[in-house]
Every structure is written in structure tokens, then in C-alpha cells.
Amino acid sequence: MDFYTVVLRQSAGYWVALCLENGIVGQGNSQEDAVNKLKEAIDSFQLVYDKETNIYHAPISIEELHEFRTIG
């Protein structure tokens, strides 16, 4: 099992979960929903990443994290 760092925030009545290692996002009506959607998105991304050789993959920057935390 892989380990990921997730930042959660509430925005406009829903929750957003951001994975710091790859910049993938999930959203839902609750924190649990957002994390579950994020897990699904990471799994889907990983399937494509394992098959394709030209997929860009990078952790988000401090600037992107700051923007995620402050926009709303």
C-alpha cells in the first residue's frame, strides 16, 4: 500500500482533498467522501501512469499548496 499526504479544505459547501505527492484532487459532500474520491482518482491515475511512458508526474509546489489553502 502506498502512503500519500492529503490536505483537506472546505469550499462552497463541499470538501476538497488534495494529494501533495501528485497534485490529484477529489471532492465530496464530506471529508470522507472527498478522501474516497481522491483514492479512486489516484488508483485511476496509477493505472494510466503504469502503461504510458509520457505522463507528467510531480509533487505540487509550496506555491501551489499556498494557493490551494487560500483560494475560496
Distance bins in CASP14 RR format, pairs under 12 A and 6 or more apart:
PFRMAT RR
TARGET T0000
AUTHOR 0000-0000-0000
RMODE 2
METHOD distances of the structure
MODEL  1
1 39 0 0 0 0 0 1 0 0 0 0 0
1 42 0 0 0 0 0 1 0 0 0 0 0
1 43 0 0 0 0 0 1 0 0 0 0 0
2 19 0 0 0 0 0 1 0 0 0 0 0
2 21 0 0 0 0 1 0 0 0 0 0 0
2 22 0 0 0 0 0 1 0 0 0 0 0
2 39 0 0 0 0 0 1 0 0 0 0 0
2 42 1 0 0 1 0 0 0 0 0 0 0
2 43 0 0 0 0 1 0 0 0 0 0 0
2 45 0 0 0 0 0 1 0 0 0 0 0
2 46 0 0 0 0 1 0 0 0 0 0 0
2 49 0 0 0 0 0 1 0 0 0 0 0
3 19 0 0 0 0 0 1 0 0 0 0 0
3 20 0 0 0 0 0 1 0 0 0 0 0
3 21 0 0 0 0 1 0 0 0 0 0 0
3 42 0 0 0 0 0 1 0 0 0 0 0
4 17 0 0 0 0 1 0 0 0 0 0 0
4 18 0 0 0 0 0 1 0 0 0 0 0
4 19 1 0 1 0 0 0 0 0 0 0 0
4 20 1 0 0 1 0 0 0 0 0 0 0
4 21 1 0 1 0 0 0 0 0 0 0 0
4 22 1 0 0 1 0 0 0 0 0 0 0
4 23 0 0 0 0 1 0 0 0 0 0 0
4 24 0 0 0 0 1 0 0 0 0 0 0
4 26 0 0 0 0 0 1 0 0 0 0 0
4 35 0 0 0 0 0 1 0 0 0 0 0
4 38 0 0 0 0 1 0 0 0 0 0 0
4 39 0 0 0 0 1 0 0 0 0 0 0
4 41 0 0 0 0 0 1 0 0 0 0 0
4 42 1 0 0 1 0 0 0 0 0 0 0
4 43 0 0 0 0 0 1 0 0 0 0 0
4 45 0 0 0 0 0 1 0 0 0 0 0
4 46 0 0 0 0 0 1 0 0 0 0 0
4 59 0 0 0 0 0 1 0 0 0 0 0
4 60 0 0 0 0 0 1 0 0 0 0 0
5 17 0 0 0 0 0 1 0 0 0 0 0
5 18 0 0 0 0 1 0 0 0 0 0 0
5 19 1 0 0 1 0 0 0 0 0 0 0
5 20 1 0 1 0 0 0 0 0 0 0 0
5 21 1 0 0 1 0 0 0 0 0 0 0
5 22 0 0 0 0 0 1 0 0 0 0 0
5 23 0 0 0 0 0 1 0 0 0 0 0
5 24 0 0 0 0 0 1 0 0 0 0 0
5 38 0 0 0 0 0 1 0 0 0 0 0
5 42 0 0 0 0 0 1 0 0 0 0 0
5 59 0 0 0 0 1 0 0 0 0 0 0
5 60 0 0 0 0 0 1 0 0 0 0 0
5 65 0 0 0 0 0 1 0 0 0 0 0
6 15 0 0 0 0 0 1 0 0 0 0 0
6 16 0 0 0 0 0 1 0 0 0 0 0
6 17 1 0 1 0 0 0 0 0 0 0 0
6 18 1 0 0 1 0 0 0 0 0 0 0
6 19 1 0 1 0 0 0 0 0 0 0 0
6 20 1 0 0 1 0 0 0 0 0 0 0
6 21 0 0 0 0 1 0 0 0 0 0 0
6 22 0 0 0 0 0 1 0 0 0 0 0
6 23 0 0 0 0 0 1 0 0 0 0 0
6 24 0 0 0 0 1 0 0 0 0 0 0
6 25 0 0 0 0 1 0 0 0 0 0 0
6 26 0 0 0 0 1 0 0 0 0 0 0
6 31 0 0 0 0 1 0 0 0 0 0 0
6 32 0 0 0 0 0 1 0 0 0 0 0
6 34 0 0 0 0 1 0 0 0 0 0 0
6 35 1 0 0 1 0 0 0 0 0 0 0
6 36 0 0 0 0 0 1 0 0 0 0 0
6 37 0 0 0 0 0 1 0 0 0 0 0
6 38 1 0 0 1 0 0 0 0 0 0 0
6 39 0 0 0 0 1 0 0 0 0 0 0
6 41 0 0 0 0 0 1 0 0 0 0 0
6 42 0 0 0 0 1 0 0 0 0 0 0
6 60 0 0 0 0 0 1 0 0 0 0 0
6 65 0 0 0 0 0 1 0 0 0 0 0
6 68 0 0 0 0 0 1 0 0 0 0 0
7 15 0 0 0 0 0 1 0 0 0 0 0
7 16 0 0 0 0 1 0 0 0 0 0 0
7 17 1 0 0 1 0 0 0 0 0 0 0
7 18 1 0 1 0 0 0 0 0 0 0 0
7 19 0 0 0 0 1 0 0 0 0 0 0
7 20 1 0 0 1 0 0 0 0 0 0 0
7 21 0 0 0 0 0 1 0 0 0 0 0
7 23 0 0 0 0 0 1 0 0 0 0 0
7 24 0 0 0 0 0 1 0 0 0 0 0
7 25 0 0 0 0 1 0 0 0 0 0 0
7 26 0 0 0 0 0 1 0 0 0 0 0
7 31 0 0 0 0 0 1 0 0 0 0 0
7 34 0 0 0 0 0 1 0 0 0 0 0
7 35 0 0 0 0 0 1 0 0 0 0 0
7 38 0 0 0 0 0 1 0 0 0 0 0
7 60 0 0 0 0 1 0 0 0 0 0 0
7 64 0 0 0 0 0 1 0 0 0 0 0
7 65 1 0 0 1 0 0 0 0 0 0 0
7 66 0 0 0 0 0 1 0 0 0 0 0
7 67 0 0 0 0 0 1 0 0 0 0 0
7 68 1 0 0 1 0 0 0 0 0 0 0
7 69 1 0 0 1 0 0 0 0 0 0 0
8 14 0 0 0 0 0 1 0 0 0 0 0
8 15 1 0 0 1 0 0 0 0 0 0 0
8 16 1 0 0 1 0 0 0 0 0 0 0
8 17 1 0 1 0 0 0 0 0 0 0 0
8 18 1 0 0 1 0 0 0 0 0 0 0
8 19 0 0 0 0 0 1 0 0 0 0 0
8 20 0 0 0 0 0 1 0 0 0 0 0
8 25 0 0 0 0 0 1 0 0 0 0 0
8 26 0 0 0 0 1 0 0 0 0 0 0
8 27 0 0 0 0 0 1 0 0 0 0 0
8 28 0 0 0 0 0 1 0 0 0 0 0
8 30 0 0 0 0 0 1 0 0 0 0 0
8 31 1 0 1 0 0 0 0 0 0 0 0
8 32 0 0 0 0 0 1 0 0 0 0 0
8 33 0 0 0 0 0 1 0 0 0 0 0
8 34 1 0 0 1 0 0 0 0 0 0 0
8 35 1 0 0 1 0 0 0 0 0 0 0
8 37 0 0 0 0 0 1 0 0 0 0 0
8 38 0 0 0 0 1 0 0 0 0 0 0
8 68 0 0 0 0 0 1 0 0 0 0 0
8 69 0 0 0 0 0 1 0 0 0 0 0
9 15 1 0 0 1 0 0 0 0 0 0 0
9 16 1 0 1 0 0 0 0 0 0 0 0
9 17 0 0 0 0 1 0 0 0 0 0 0
9 18 1 0 0 1 0 0 0 0 0 0 0
9 25 0 0 0 0 0 1 0 0 0 0 0
9 26 0 0 0 0 0 1 0 0 0 0 0
9 27 0 0 0 0 0 1 0 0 0 0 0
9 28 0 0 0 0 0 1 0 0 0 0 0
9 31 0 0 0 0 1 0 0 0 0 0 0
9 34 0 0 0 0 1 0 0 0 0 0 0
9 65 0 0 0 0 0 1 0 0 0 0 0
9 67 0 0 0 0 0 1 0 0 0 0 0
9 68 1 0 0 1 0 0 0 0 0 0 0
9 69 1 0 0 1 0 0 0 0 0 0 0
9 70 0 0 0 0 1 0 0 0 0 0 0
9 71 0 0 0 0 1 0 0 0 0 0 0
9 72 0 0 0 0 1 0 0 0 0 0 0
10 16 1 0 0 1 0 0 0 0 0 0 0
10 17 0 0 0 0 0 1 0 0 0 0 0
10 27 0 0 0 0 0 1 0 0 0 0 0
10 28 0 0 0 0 0 1 0 0 0 0 0
10 29 0 0 0 0 0 1 0 0 0 0 0
10 30 0 0 0 0 1 0 0 0 0 0 0
10 31 0 0 0 0 1 0 0 0 0 0 0
10 33 0 0 0 0 0 1 0 0 0 0 0
10 34 0 0 0 0 1 0 0 0 0 0 0
10 69 0 0 0 0 0 1 0 0 0 0 0
10 72 0 0 0 0 1 0 0 0 0 0 0
11 17 0 0 0 0 0 1 0 0 0 0 0
11 18 0 0 0 0 0 1 0 0 0 0 0
11 25 0 0 0 0 0 1 0 0 0 0 0
11 26 0 0 0 0 0 1 0 0 0 0 0
11 27 0 0 0 0 1 0 0 0 0 0 0
11 28 0 0 0 0 0 1 0 0 0 0 0
11 34 0 0 0 0 0 1 0 0 0 0 0
11 68 0 0 0 0 1 0 0 0 0 0 0
11 69 0 0 0 0 0 1 0 0 0 0 0
11 70 0 0 0 0 0 1 0 0 0 0 0
11 71 1 0 0 1 0 0 0 0 0 0 0
11 72 1 0 1 0 0 0 0 0 0 0 0
12 27 0 0 0 0 1 0 0 0 0 0 0
12 28 0 0 0 0 0 1 0 0 0 0 0
12 29 0 0 0 0 0 1 0 0 0 0 0
12 71 0 0 0 0 0 1 0 0 0 0 0
12 72 1 0 0 1 0 0 0 0 0 0 0
13 27 0 0 0 0 0 1 0 0 0 0 0
13 28 0 0 0 0 1 0 0 0 0 0 0
13 29 0 0 0 0 1 0 0 0 0 0 0
13 30 0 0 0 0 0 1 0 0 0 0 0
13 31 0 0 0 0 0 1 0 0 0 0 0
13 33 0 0 0 0 0 1 0 0 0 0 0
13 34 0 0 0 0 0 1 0 0 0 0 0
13 72 0 0 0 0 0 1 0 0 0 0 0
14 25 0 0 0 0 0 1 0 0 0 0 0
14 26 0 0 0 0 1 0 0 0 0 0 0
14 27 1 0 1 0 0 0 0 0 0 0 0
14 28 1 0 1 0 0 0 0 0 0 0 0
14 29 1 0 1 0 0 0 0 0 0 0 0
14 30 0 0 0 0 1 0 0 0 0 0 0
14 31 0 0 0 0 0 1 0 0 0 0 0
14 33 0 0 0 0 1 0 0 0 0 0 0
14 34 1 0 0 1 0 0 0 0 0 0 0
14 37 0 0 0 0 0 1 0 0 0 0 0
14 72 0 0 0 0 0 1 0 0 0 0 0
15 25 0 0 0 0 0 1 0 0 0 0 0
15 26 0 0 0 0 1 0 0 0 0 0 0
15 27 1 0 0 1 0 0 0 0 0 0 0
15 28 1 0 1 0 0 0 0 0 0 0 0
15 29 1 0 0 1 0 0 0 0 0 0 0
15 30 1 0 0 1 0 0 0 0 0 0 0
15 31 1 0 1 0 0 0 0 0 0 0 0
15 32 0 0 0 0 1 0 0 0 0 0 0
15 33 1 0 0 1 0 0 0 0 0 0 0
15 34 1 1 0 0 0 0 0 0 0 0 0
15 35 0 0 0 0 1 0 0 0 0 0 0
15 36 0 0 0 0 0 1 0 0 0 0 0
15 37 0 0 0 0 1 0 0 0 0 0 0
15 38 0 0 0 0 0 1 0 0 0 0 0
16 23 0 0 0 0 0 1 0 0 0 0 0
16 24 0 0 0 0 0 1 0 0 0 0 0
16 25 1 0 0 1 0 0 0 0 0 0 0
16 26 1 0 0 1 0 0 0 0 0 0 0
16 27 1 0 1 0 0 0 0 0 0 0 0
16 28 1 0 0 1 0 0 0 0 0 0 0
16 29 0 0 0 0 0 1 0 0 0 0 0
16 30 0 0 0 0 0 1 0 0 0 0 0
16 31 0 0 0 0 1 0 0 0 0 0 0
16 33 0 0 0 0 0 1 0 0 0 0 0
16 34 1 0 0 1 0 0 0 0 0 0 0
16 35 0 0 0 0 0 1 0 0 0 0 0
16 37 0 0 0 0 1 0 0 0 0 0 0
16 38 0 0 0 0 1 0 0 0 0 0 0
16 41 0 0 0 0 0 1 0 0 0 0 0
16 68 1 0 0 1 0 0 0 0 0 0 0
16 69 0 0 0 0 0 1 0 0 0 0 0
16 71 0 0 0 0 0 1 0 0 0 0 0
16 72 0 0 0 0 1 0 0 0 0 0 0
17 23 0 0 0 0 0 1 0 0 0 0 0
17 24 0 0 0 0 1 0 0 0 0 0 0
17 25 1 0 0 1 0 0 0 0 0 0 0
17 26 1 0 1 0 0 0 0 0 0 0 0
17 27 1 0 0 1 0 0 0 0 0 0 0
17 28 0 0 0 0 1 0 0 0 0 0 0
17 30 0 0 0 0 0 1 0 0 0 0 0
17 31 1 0 0 1 0 0 0 0 0 0 0
17 32 0 0 0 0 1 0 0 0 0 0 0
17 33 0 0 0 0 1 0 0 0 0 0 0
17 34 1 1 0 0 0 0 0 0 0 0 0
17 35 1 0 1 0 0 0 0 0 0 0 0
17 36 0 0 0 0 1 0 0 0 0 0 0
17 37 1 0 0 1 0 0 0 0 0 0 0
17 38 1 0 1 0 0 0 0 0 0 0 0
17 39 0 0 0 0 1 0 0 0 0 0 0
17 40 0 0 0 0 0 1 0 0 0 0 0
17 41 0 0 0 0 1 0 0 0 0 0 0
17 42 0 0 0 0 0 1 0 0 0 0 0
17 68 0 0 0 0 0 1 0 0 0 0 0
18 24 1 0 0 1 0 0 0 0 0 0 0
18 25 1 0 1 0 0 0 0 0 0 0 0
18 26 1 0 0 1 0 0 0 0 0 0 0
18 27 0 0 0 0 1 0 0 0 0 0 0
18 34 0 0 0 0 1 0 0 0 0 0 0
18 35 0 0 0 0 0 1 0 0 0 0 0
18 37 0 0 0 0 0 1 0 0 0 0 0
18 38 1 0 0 1 0 0 0 0 0 0 0
18 41 0 0 0 0 0 1 0 0 0 0 0
18 42 0 0 0 0 0 1 0 0 0 0 0
18 59 0 0 0 0 0 1 0 0 0 0 0
18 60 1 0 0 1 0 0 0 0 0 0 0
18 64 0 0 0 0 1 0 0 0 0 0 0
18 65 1 0 0 1 0 0 0 0 0 0 0
18 66 0 0 0 0 0 1 0 0 0 0 0
18 67 0 0 0 0 0 1 0 0 0 0 0
18 68 1 0 1 0 0 0 0 0 0 0 0
18 69 0 0 0 0 1 0 0 0 0 0 0
18 71 0 0 0 0 0 1 0 0 0 0 0
19 25 1 0 0 1 0 0 0 0 0 0 0
19 26 0 0 0 0 1 0 0 0 0 0 0
19 34 0 0 0 0 0 1 0 0 0 0 0
19 35 0 0 0 0 1 0 0 0 0 0 0
19 37 0 0 0 0 0 1 0 0 0 0 0
19 38 1 0 0 1 0 0 0 0 0 0 0
19 39 0 0 0 0 1 0 0 0 0 0 0
19 40 0 0 0 0 0 1 0 0 0 0 0
19 41 0 0 0 0 1 0 0 0 0 0 0
19 42 1 0 0 1 0 0 0 0 0 0 0
19 43 0 0 0 0 0 1 0 0 0 0 0
19 45 0 0 0 0 1 0 0 0 0 0 0
19 46 0 0 0 0 0 1 0 0 0 0 0
19 57 0 0 0 0 0 1 0 0 0 0 0
19 58 0 0 0 0 0 1 0 0 0 0 0
19 59 0 0 0 0 1 0 0 0 0 0 0
19 60 0 0 0 0 1 0 0 0 0 0 0
19 64 0 0 0 0 0 1 0 0 0 0 0
19 65 0 0 0 0 0 1 0 0 0 0 0
19 68 0 0 0 0 0 1 0 0 0 0 0
20 38 0 0 0 0 0 1 0 0 0 0 0
20 42 0 0 0 0 0 1 0 0 0 0 0
20 58 0 0 0 0 0 1 0 0 0 0 0
20 59 1 0 0 1 0 0 0 0 0 0 0
20 60 1 0 1 0 0 0 0 0 0 0 0
20 61 0 0 0 0 1 0 0 0 0 0 0
20 62 0 0 0 0 0 1 0 0 0 0 0
20 64 0 0 0 0 1 0 0 0 0 0 0
20 65 1 0 0 1 0 0 0 0 0 0 0
20 68 0 0 0 0 1 0 0 0 0 0 0
20 69 0 0 0 0 0 1 0 0 0 0 0
21 38 0 0 0 0 0 1 0 0 0 0 0
21 42 0 0 0 0 1 0 0 0 0 0 0
21 45 0 0 0 0 0 1 0 0 0 0 0
21 46 0 0 0 0 0 1 0 0 0 0 0
21 57 0 0 0 0 1 0 0 0 0 0 0
21 58 0 0 0 0 1 0 0 0 0 0 0
21 59 1 0 1 0 0 0 0 0 0 0 0
21 60 0 0 0 0 1 0 0 0 0 0 0
21 65 0 0 0 0 0 1 0 0 0 0 0
22 38 0 0 0 0 0 1 0 0 0 0 0
22 41 0 0 0 0 1 0 0 0 0 0 0
22 42 1 0 0 1 0 0 0 0 0 0 0
22 43 0 0 0 0 0 1 0 0 0 0 0
22 44 0 0 0 0 0 1 0 0 0 0 0
22 45 1 0 0 1 0 0 0 0 0 0 0
22 46 0 0 0 0 1 0 0 0 0 0 0
22 48 0 0 0 0 0 1 0 0 0 0 0
22 49 0 0 0 0 1 0 0 0 0 0 0
22 55 0 0 0 0 0 1 0 0 0 0 0
22 56 0 0 0 0 0 1 0 0 0 0 0
22 57 1 0 0 1 0 0 0 0 0 0 0
22 58 1 0 0 1 0 0 0 0 0 0 0
22 59 1 0 0 1 0 0 0 0 0 0 0
22 60 1 0 0 1 0 0 0 0 0 0 0
22 64 0 0 0 0 0 1 0 0 0 0 0
23 38 0 0 0 0 1 0 0 0 0 0 0
23 41 0 0 0 0 1 0 0 0 0 0 0
23 42 0 0 0 0 1 0 0 0 0 0 0
23 45 0 0 0 0 1 0 0 0 0 0 0
23 56 0 0 0 0 0 1 0 0 0 0 0
23 57 0 0 0 0 1 0 0 0 0 0 0
23 58 0 0 0 0 1 0 0 0 0 0 0
23 59 1 0 0 1 0 0 0 0 0 0 0
23 60 1 0 1 0 0 0 0 0 0 0 0
23 61 0 0 0 0 1 0 0 0 0 0 0
23 64 1 0 0 1 0 0 0 0 0 0 0
23 65 0 0 0 0 1 0 0 0 0 0 0
23 67 0 0 0 0 0 1 0 0 0 0 0
23 68 0 0 0 0 1 0 0 0 0 0 0
24 34 0 0 0 0 0 1 0 0 0 0 0
24 35 0 0 0 0 0 1 0 0 0 0 0
24 37 0 0 0 0 1 0 0 0 0 0 0
24 38 1 0 0 1 0 0 0 0 0 0 0
24 39 0 0 0 0 1 0 0 0 0 0 0
24 40 0 0 0 0 1 0 0 0 0 0 0
24 41 1 0 1 0 0 0 0 0 0 0 0
24 42 1 0 1 0 0 0 0 0 0 0 0
24 43 0 0 0 0 0 1 0 0 0 0 0
24 44 0 0 0 0 1 0 0 0 0 0 0
24 45 1 0 1 0 0 0 0 0 0 0 0
24 46 0 0 0 0 1 0 0 0 0 0 0
24 48 0 0 0 0 0 1 0 0 0 0 0
24 49 0 0 0 0 0 1 0 0 0 0 0
24 57 0 0 0 0 1 0 0 0 0 0 0
24 58 0 0 0 0 0 1 0 0 0 0 0
24 59 0 0 0 0 0 1 0 0 0 0 0
24 60 0 0 0 0 1 0 0 0 0 0 0
25 34 0 0 0 0 1 0 0 0 0 0 0
25 35 0 0 0 0 0 1 0 0 0 0 0
25 37 0 0 0 0 1 0 0 0 0 0 0
25 38 1 0 0 1 0 0 0 0 0 0 0
25 39 0 0 0 0 0 1 0 0 0 0 0
25 40 0 0 0 0 0 1 0 0 0 0 0
25 41 1 0 0 1 0 0 0 0 0 0 0
25 42 0 0 0 0 0 1 0 0 0 0 0
25 45 0 0 0 0 0 1 0 0 0 0 0
25 60 0 0 0 0 0 1 0 0 0 0 0
25 64 0 0 0 0 0 1 0 0 0 0 0
25 68 0 0 0 0 1 0 0 0 0 0 0
26 32 0 0 0 0 0 1 0 0 0 0 0
26 33 0 0 0 0 1 0 0 0 0 0 0
26 34 1 0 1 0 0 0 0 0 0 0 0
26 35 1 0 0 1 0 0 0 0 0 0 0
26 36 0 0 0 0 1 0 0 0 0 0 0
26 37 1 0 1 0 0 0 0 0 0 0 0
26 38 1 0 1 0 0 0 0 0 0 0 0
26 39 0 0 0 0 1 0 0 0 0 0 0
26 40 0 0 0 0 1 0 0 0 0 0 0
26 41 1 0 1 0 0 0 0 0 0 0 0
26 42 0 0 0 0 1 0 0 0 0 0 0
26 44 0 0 0 0 0 1 0 0 0 0 0
26 45 0 0 0 0 0 1 0 0 0 0 0
26 68 0 0 0 0 0 1 0 0 0 0 0
27 33 1 0 0 1 0 0 0 0 0 0 0
27 34 1 0 1 0 0 0 0 0 0 0 0
27 35 0 0 0 0 0 1 0 0 0 0 0
27 36 0 0 0 0 0 1 0 0 0 0 0
27 37 1 0 0 1 0 0 0 0 0 0 0
27 38 0 0 0 0 1 0 0 0 0 0 0
27 40 0 0 0 0 0 1 0 0 0 0 0
27 41 0 0 0 0 1 0 0 0 0 0 0
28 34 1 0 1 0 0 0 0 0 0 0 0
28 35 0 0 0 0 1 0 0 0 0 0 0
28 36 0 0 0 0 1 0 0 0 0 0 0
28 37 1 0 1 0 0 0 0 0 0 0 0
28 38 0 0 0 0 1 0 0 0 0 0 0
28 40 0 0 0 0 0 1 0 0 0 0 0
28 41 0 0 0 0 0 1 0 0 0 0 0
29 36 0 0 0 0 0 1 0 0 0 0 0
29 37 0 0 0 0 0 1 0 0 0 0 0
30 36 0 0 0 0 1 0 0 0 0 0 0
30 37 0 0 0 0 0 1 0 0 0 0 0
31 37 0 0 0 0 0 1 0 0 0 0 0
31 38 0 0 0 0 0 1 0 0 0 0 0
32 38 0 0 0 0 0 1 0 0 0 0 0
32 39 0 0 0 0 0 1 0 0 0 0 0
33 39 0 0 0 0 0 1 0 0 0 0 0
33 40 0 0 0 0 0 1 0 0 0 0 0
34 40 0 0 0 0 0 1 0 0 0 0 0
34 41 0 0 0 0 0 1 0 0 0 0 0
35 41 0 0 0 0 0 1 0 0 0 0 0
35 42 0 0 0 0 0 1 0 0 0 0 0
36 42 0 0 0 0 0 1 0 0 0 0 0
36 43 0 0 0 0 0 1 0 0 0 0 0
37 43 0 0 0 0 0 1 0 0 0 0 0
37 44 0 0 0 0 0 1 0 0 0 0 0
38 44 0 0 0 0 0 1 0 0 0 0 0
38 45 0 0 0 0 0 1 0 0 0 0 0
39 45 0 0 0 0 0 1 0 0 0 0 0
39 46 0 0 0 0 0 1 0 0 0 0 0
40 46 0 0 0 0 0 1 0 0 0 0 0
40 47 0 0 0 0 0 1 0 0 0 0 0
41 47 0 0 0 0 0 1 0 0 0 0 0
41 48 0 0 0 0 0 1 0 0 0 0 0
41 49 0 0 0 0 0 1 0 0 0 0 0
42 48 0 0 0 0 0 1 0 0 0 0 0
42 49 0 0 0 0 1 0 0 0 0 0 0
42 57 0 0 0 0 0 1 0 0 0 0 0
43 49 0 0 0 0 0 1 0 0 0 0 0
43 50 0 0 0 0 0 1 0 0 0 0 0
44 50 0 0 0 0 0 1 0 0 0 0 0
44 51 0 0 0 0 0 1 0 0 0 0 0
45 51 0 0 0 0 0 1 0 0 0 0 0
45 52 0 0 0 0 0 1 0 0 0 0 0
45 55 0 0 0 0 1 0 0 0 0 0 0
45 56 0 0 0 0 0 1 0 0 0 0 0
45 57 0 0 0 0 1 0 0 0 0 0 0
46 52 0 0 0 0 0 1 0 0 0 0 0
46 55 0 0 0 0 0 1 0 0 0 0 0
46 57 0 0 0 0 1 0 0 0 0 0 0
47 55 0 0 0 0 0 1 0 0 0 0 0
48 54 0 0 0 0 0 1 0 0 0 0 0
48 55 1 0 0 1 0 0 0 0 0 0 0
48 56 0 0 0 0 0 1 0 0 0 0 0
48 57 0 0 0 0 0 1 0 0 0 0 0
49 55 1 0 1 0 0 0 0 0 0 0 0
49 56 0 0 0 0 1 0 0 0 0 0 0
49 57 1 0 0 1 0 0 0 0 0 0 0
49 58 0 0 0 0 0 1 0 0 0 0 0
50 57 0 0 0 0 0 1 0 0 0 0 0
58 64 0 0 0 0 0 1 0 0 0 0 0
59 65 0 0 0 0 1 0 0 0 0 0 0
60 66 0 0 0 0 0 1 0 0 0 0 0
60 67 0 0 0 0 1 0 0 0 0 0 0
60 68 1 0 0 1 0 0 0 0 0 0 0
60 69 0 0 0 0 0 1 0 0 0 0 0
61 67 0 0 0 0 1 0 0 0 0 0 0
61 68 0 0 0 0 0 1 0 0 0 0 0
62 68 0 0 0 0 0 1 0 0 0 0 0
62 69 0 0 0 0 0 1 0 0 0 0 0
63 69 0 0 0 0 0 1 0 0 0 0 0
63 70 0 0 0 0 0 1 0 0 0 0 0
64 70 0 0 0 0 0 1 0 0 0 0 0
64 71 0 0 0 0 0 1 0 0 0 0 0
65 71 0 0 0 0 0 1 0 0 0 0 0
END
